[in-house]
Amino acid sequence: MFRFFFLLLILIGLGALAFGGYQYMQTQEEPAVTAAPPPGSIGFESGAASEPIISRSSNSRSMTMPSAAADDDFFGVASVDNSVMSALRTVPIAHETPSTAQFGREFTVTLAVDATGDDTAIDALSGRGNVVEGEAQISSSVTALVSGDTFEVRSITPETQLISPVTENVWRWKVTPTAVGSQELVIELFANLDGQALPLRTFRDEVDVDVSRIGQAIAIAKSVSPITVVAGGIGSLLAGLFGFVGFFRRR
């Protein structure tokens, strides 16, 4: 009985050391920016397929300010040439998100745009989640982003795509909930015009996030400092080793 207890302490200590070391390595890595900024704070370099340049400044929106504007409450609206607007085309779009999710367990968000002449874009979706259809005006190059204050988002397809005339354009993201309850997930579409991002359409979905016992344990473990986990692992490992050796010496 005592041997089993000491062996359990050793295994717990080794597990805590491994988990604490992994947590420490994760904290040393520079986190990637996965959350989408608000519309207007994204610029694109020359070329339709360039990656977005993210600016966190609240004054980064490009504005055409009237010369006579003296009131601080008045703001200008970005000027878009009529020829540019006429180049936009209305097409069916659809996206799919789960109505419920598990805390800490990733799920897939899918967005489809169909510019082939079909009257629906849901053919490109699995149909297993909550499907929302609609229409949007698009340009020849479109950027789609997913964001949420309580979600970690990882894109698994190019976020900027040239619109295809022969098949649906599909965007997919892996999304991990970081909080429980009803959480808002935002999907945004932008047209890439003359090096700038023009907002096209925004969807706001509610996802009910539940937590399992395993999820609760993971959340508690993640909330503990890696140094504390490692120290506890060392203590458990030493206690198990000394107890194991002392048990055999007494015999």
Kinemage of the C-alpha trace (Angstrom):
@kinemage 1
@onewidth
@group {chain A} dominant
@subgroup {mainchain}
@vectorlist {calphas} color= white
{ca met a 1} P 0.000 0.000 0.000
{ca phe a 2} L 2.766 2.436 0.961
{ca arg a 3} L 4.755 1.495 -2.147
{ca phe a 4} L 1.782 2.368 -4.313
{ca phe a 5} L 1.356 5.721 -2.515
{ca phe a 6} L 5.026 6.649 -2.942
{ca leu a 7} L 4.953 5.578 -6.589
{ca leu a 8} L 1.885 7.775 -7.095
{ca leu a 9} L 3.739 10.745 -5.600
{ca ile a 10} L 6.626 10.152 -8.007
{ca leu a 11} L 4.292 9.998 -11.012
{ca ile a 12} L 2.443 13.131 -9.898
{ca gly a 13} L 5.765 14.926 -9.450
{ca leu a 14} L 6.964 13.937 -12.919
{ca gly a 15} L 3.660 15.000 -14.442
{ca ala a 16} L 3.743 18.353 -12.658
{ca leu a 17} L 7.330 18.953 -13.825
{ca ala a 18} L 6.396 18.185 -17.424
{ca phe a 19} L 3.260 20.367 -17.326
{ca gly a 20} L 5.012 23.240 -15.564
{ca gly a 21} L 7.901 23.106 -18.024
{ca tyr a 22} L 5.504 23.143 -20.954
{ca gln a 23} L 3.638 26.142 -19.469
{ca tyr a 24} L 6.920 27.984 -18.955
{ca met a 25} L 7.988 27.380 -22.555
{ca gln a 26} L 4.612 28.660 -23.756
{ca thr a 27} L 5.018 31.892 -21.795
{ca gln a 28} L 8.433 32.475 -23.409
{ca glu a 29} L 7.014 32.327 -26.913
{ca glu a 30} L 5.756 35.534 -28.475
{ca pro a 31} L 1.968 35.192 -28.846
{ca ala a 32} L 0.626 35.553 -32.380
{ca val a 33} L -2.037 38.180 -33.082
{ca thr a 34} L -5.172 36.211 -33.940
{ca ala a 35} L -7.969 38.499 -32.921
{ca ala a 36} L -9.325 40.798 -35.601
{ca pro a 37} L -9.162 44.551 -34.976
{ca pro a 38} L -12.256 46.700 -35.493
{ca pro a 39} L -13.178 47.792 -39.021
{ca gly a 40} L -11.165 50.741 -40.207
{ca ser a 41} L -7.988 49.933 -38.306
{ca ile a 42} L -6.697 47.545 -40.967
{ca gly a 43} L -4.667 48.646 -43.956
{ca phe a 44} L -3.332 46.481 -46.771
{ca glu a 45} L -0.063 46.837 -48.575
{ca ser a 46} L -0.015 47.173 -52.312
{ca gly a 47} L -1.290 44.052 -53.983
{ca ala a 48} L -4.580 42.237 -53.414
{ca ala a 49} L -3.068 39.259 -51.647
{ca ser a 50} L -0.957 41.191 -49.136
{ca glu a 51} L -1.286 40.409 -45.465
{ca pro a 52} L -3.166 42.921 -43.297
{ca ile a 53} L -1.227 45.504 -41.331
{ca ile a 54} L -2.852 45.757 -37.894
{ca ser a 55} L -2.955 49.114 -36.175
{ca arg a 56} L -4.285 49.407 -32.638
{ca ser a 57} L -4.592 53.197 -32.764
{ca ser a 58} L -8.156 54.473 -32.538
{ca asn a 59} L -7.228 57.302 -34.919
{ca ser a 60} L -5.886 55.077 -37.694
{ca arg a 61} L -9.062 55.209 -39.811
{ca ser a 62} L -8.545 57.030 -43.113
{ca met a 63} L -10.975 59.956 -43.170
{ca thr a 64} L -11.797 62.735 -45.612
{ca met a 65} L -12.474 65.625 -43.242
{ca pro a 66} L -14.539 68.572 -44.498
{ca ser a 67} L -12.551 71.791 -44.432
{ca ala a 68} L -15.372 73.588 -42.644
{ca ala a 69} L -15.695 71.035 -39.874
{ca ala a 70} L -14.956 72.705 -36.543
{ca asp a 71} L -17.097 70.571 -34.237
{ca asp a 72} L -15.169 67.709 -32.597
{ca asp a 73} L -18.331 65.573 -32.655
{ca phe a 74} L -18.436 65.696 -36.465
{ca phe a 75} L -16.423 63.160 -38.418
{ca gly a 76} L -15.814 62.526 -42.084
{ca val a 77} L -16.650 59.358 -43.989
{ca ala a 78} L -14.074 57.535 -46.105
{ca ser a 79} L -14.480 58.600 -49.738
{ca val a 80} L -14.939 55.793 -52.249
{ca asp a 81} L -14.963 56.522 -55.962
{ca asn a 82} L -18.178 55.635 -57.820
{ca ser a 83} L -16.228 53.506 -60.287
{ca val a 84} L -14.907 51.456 -57.405
{ca met a 85} L -18.372 50.948 -55.959
{ca ser a 86} L -19.716 49.896 -59.337
{ca ala a 87} L -17.040 47.184 -59.479
{ca leu a 88} L -18.534 45.519 -56.400
{ca arg a 89} L -20.756 42.537 -57.084
{ca thr a 90} L -23.570 41.172 -54.914
{ca val a 91} L -23.208 37.431 -54.277
{ca pro a 92} L -24.643 34.893 -51.811
{ca ile a 93} L -22.627 34.151 -48.672
{ca ala a 94} L -23.101 31.766 -45.763
{ca his a 95} L -21.287 30.934 -42.566
{ca glu a 96} L -21.456 28.155 -40.001
{ca thr a 97} L -20.762 28.281 -36.273
{ca pro a 98} L -21.771 25.920 -33.457
{ca ser a 99} L -24.660 26.934 -31.224
{ca thr a 100} L -22.875 25.325 -28.243
{ca ala a 101} L -19.207 24.660 -27.484
{ca gln a 102} L -16.983 23.253 -24.732
{ca phe a 103} L -14.580 25.423 -22.766
{ca gly a 104} L -11.005 24.859 -23.931
{ca arg a 105} L -12.054 22.623 -26.828
{ca glu a 106} L -11.605 24.098 -30.286
{ca phe a 107} L -14.300 24.130 -32.953
{ca thr a 108} L -14.389 25.158 -36.612
{ca val a 109} L -15.929 28.314 -38.057
{ca thr a 110} L -16.554 28.265 -41.805
{ca leu a 111} L -17.447 31.086 -44.203
{ca ala a 112} L -18.321 30.592 -47.884
{ca val a 113} L -18.725 33.111 -50.711
{ca asp a 114} L -20.192 31.900 -54.011
{ca ala a 115} L -19.468 34.079 -57.072
{ca thr a 116} L -20.122 31.290 -59.615
{ca gly a 117} L -23.681 32.401 -60.339
{ca asp a 118} L -25.336 29.990 -57.924
{ca asp a 119} L -28.094 31.376 -55.697
{ca thr a 120} L -26.707 29.931 -52.442
{ca ala a 121} L -23.348 29.372 -50.755
{ca ile a 122} L -24.411 26.709 -48.237
{ca asp a 123} L -23.201 23.895 -50.521
{ca ala a 124} L -19.677 24.567 -49.230
{ca leu a 125} L -20.705 24.111 -45.571
{ca ser a 126} L -21.041 20.888 -43.611
{ca gly a 127} L -24.507 21.744 -42.337
{ca arg a 128} L -23.796 20.282 -38.889
{ca gly a 129} L -23.740 23.641 -37.090
{ca asn a 130} L -25.731 26.855 -37.024
{ca val a 131} L -25.895 28.050 -40.656
{ca val a 132} L -26.660 31.673 -41.539
{ca glu a 133} L -27.231 32.766 -45.148
{ca gly a 134} L -27.089 36.231 -46.630
{ca glu a 135} L -25.688 38.422 -49.398
{ca ala a 136} L -22.740 40.780 -49.597
{ca gln a 137} L -21.138 43.105 -52.084
{ca ile a 138} L -17.632 41.910 -52.799
{ca ser a 139} L -14.580 42.980 -54.773
{ca ser a 140} L -12.174 40.742 -56.680
{ca ser a 141} L -10.159 40.291 -53.476
{ca val a 142} L -11.792 39.750 -50.087
{ca thr a 143} L -10.403 39.433 -46.566
{ca ala a 144} L -12.405 37.612 -43.894
{ca leu a 145} L -11.605 37.787 -40.180
{ca val a 146} L -12.990 36.169 -37.035
{ca ser a 147} L -12.659 37.713 -33.576
{ca gly a 148} L -14.042 37.484 -30.072
{ca asp a 149} L -12.894 38.754 -26.685
{ca thr a 150} L -13.289 35.300 -25.138
{ca phe a 151} L -11.961 33.194 -28.006
{ca glu a 152} L -8.541 32.236 -29.326
{ca val a 153} L -8.703 32.241 -33.134
{ca arg a 154} L -6.370 30.449 -35.522
{ca ser a 155} L -6.832 30.749 -39.287
{ca ile a 156} L -6.364 27.520 -41.268
{ca thr a 157} L -7.032 29.029 -44.717
{ca pro a 158} L -5.702 32.254 -46.272
{ca glu a 159} L -7.606 35.189 -44.795
{ca thr a 160} L -7.185 37.185 -48.023
{ca gln a 161} L -8.423 35.404 -51.152
{ca leu a 162} L -9.044 36.229 -54.797
{ca ile a 163} L -12.675 35.506 -55.613
{ca ser a 164} L -13.030 32.466 -57.878
{ca pro a 165} L -15.577 32.345 -60.726
{ca val a 166} L -15.512 28.532 -60.878
{ca thr a 167} L -15.990 27.389 -57.271
{ca glu a 168} L -16.873 28.720 -53.828
{ca asn a 169} L -14.320 30.616 -51.786
{ca val a 170} L -14.121 29.058 -48.330
{ca trp a 171} L -12.512 30.422 -45.157
{ca arg a 172} L -11.987 28.267 -42.061
{ca trp a 173} L -10.782 29.050 -38.555
{ca lys a 174} L -10.085 26.946 -35.480
{ca val a 175} L -11.614 28.712 -32.482
{ca thr a 176} L -11.047 27.879 -28.798
{ca pro a 177} L -13.359 29.307 -26.088
{ca thr a 178} L -11.576 30.831 -23.100
{ca ala a 179} L -14.669 31.656 -21.010
{ca val a 180} L -18.010 30.024 -20.242
{ca gly a 181} L -21.521 31.325 -20.805
{ca ser a 182} L -23.028 33.077 -23.831
{ca gln a 183} L -20.111 34.546 -25.832
{ca glu a 184} L -20.122 36.729 -28.948
{ca leu a 185} L -18.182 35.681 -32.040
{ca val a 186} L -17.729 38.247 -34.826
{ca ile a 187} L -17.164 37.499 -38.522
{ca glu a 188} L -16.137 40.423 -40.753
{ca leu a 189} L -15.636 40.762 -44.507
{ca phe a 190} L -13.480 43.436 -46.145
{ca ala a 191} L -12.984 44.377 -49.802
{ca asn a 192} L -9.389 45.146 -50.754
{ca leu a 193} L -9.514 48.399 -52.723
{ca asp a 194} L -6.493 50.486 -53.684
{ca gly a 195} L -4.461 49.280 -50.745
{ca gln a 196} L -7.263 49.847 -48.223
{ca ala a 197} L -9.832 47.624 -46.511
{ca leu a 198} L -13.481 48.517 -47.137
{ca pro a 199} L -15.882 46.838 -44.664
{ca leu a 200} L -18.495 44.791 -46.492
{ca arg a 201} L -20.477 42.756 -43.973
{ca thr a 202} L -20.386 41.892 -40.266
{ca phe a 203} L -22.024 38.934 -38.512
{ca arg a 204} L -22.361 38.563 -34.745
{ca asp a 205} L -23.100 35.053 -33.492
{ca glu a 206} L -23.813 33.932 -29.941
{ca val a 207} L -22.123 30.696 -28.814
{ca asp a 208} L -23.095 29.040 -25.520
{ca val a 209} L -19.899 27.717 -23.937
{ca asp a 210} L -20.168 24.948 -21.326
{ca val a 211} L -17.397 23.513 -19.179
{ca ser a 212} L -16.740 19.876 -18.298
{ca arg a 213} L -14.900 18.566 -15.221
{ca ile a 214} L -11.789 18.104 -17.356
{ca gly a 215} L -12.166 21.659 -18.622
{ca gln a 216} L -12.425 22.938 -15.059
{ca ala a 217} L -9.251 21.056 -14.122
{ca ile a 218} L -7.438 22.490 -17.146
{ca ala a 219} L -8.593 26.008 -16.276
{ca ile a 220} L -7.373 25.657 -12.697
{ca ala a 221} L -4.031 24.233 -13.852
{ca lys a 222} L -3.547 27.062 -16.347
{ca ser a 223} L -4.288 29.658 -13.675
{ca val a 224} L -1.385 28.425 -11.523
{ca ser a 225} L 2.070 29.904 -12.125
{ca pro a 226} L 4.457 27.533 -13.977
{ca ile a 227} L 7.060 28.119 -11.255
{ca thr a 228} L 4.551 27.001 -8.623
{ca val a 229} L 3.696 23.888 -10.640
{ca val a 230} L 7.380 23.002 -11.065
{ca ala a 231} L 8.093 23.582 -7.367
{ca gly a 232} L 5.150 21.382 -6.392
{ca gly a 233} L 6.326 18.714 -8.825
{ca ile a 234} L 9.821 18.722 -7.346
{ca gly a 235} L 8.396 18.425 -3.831
{ca ser a 236} L 6.112 15.557 -4.799
{ca leu a 237} L 8.913 13.782 -6.654
{ca leu a 238} L 11.376 14.091 -3.738
{ca ala a 239} L 8.753 12.992 -1.206
{ca gly a 240} L 7.957 9.938 -3.296
{ca leu a 241} L 11.623 9.027 -3.814
{ca phe a 242} L 12.556 9.409 -0.131
{ca gly a 243} L 9.488 7.489 0.952
{ca phe a 244} L 10.163 4.743 -1.562
{ca val a 245} L 13.808 4.390 -0.483
{ca gly a 246} L 12.924 4.565 3.223
{ca phe a 247} L 10.272 1.883 2.823
{ca phe a 248} L 12.804 -0.579 1.389
{ca arg a 249} L 15.470 0.308 3.979
{ca arg a 250} L 13.042 -0.498 6.823
{ca arg a 251} L 12.464 -3.883 5.266
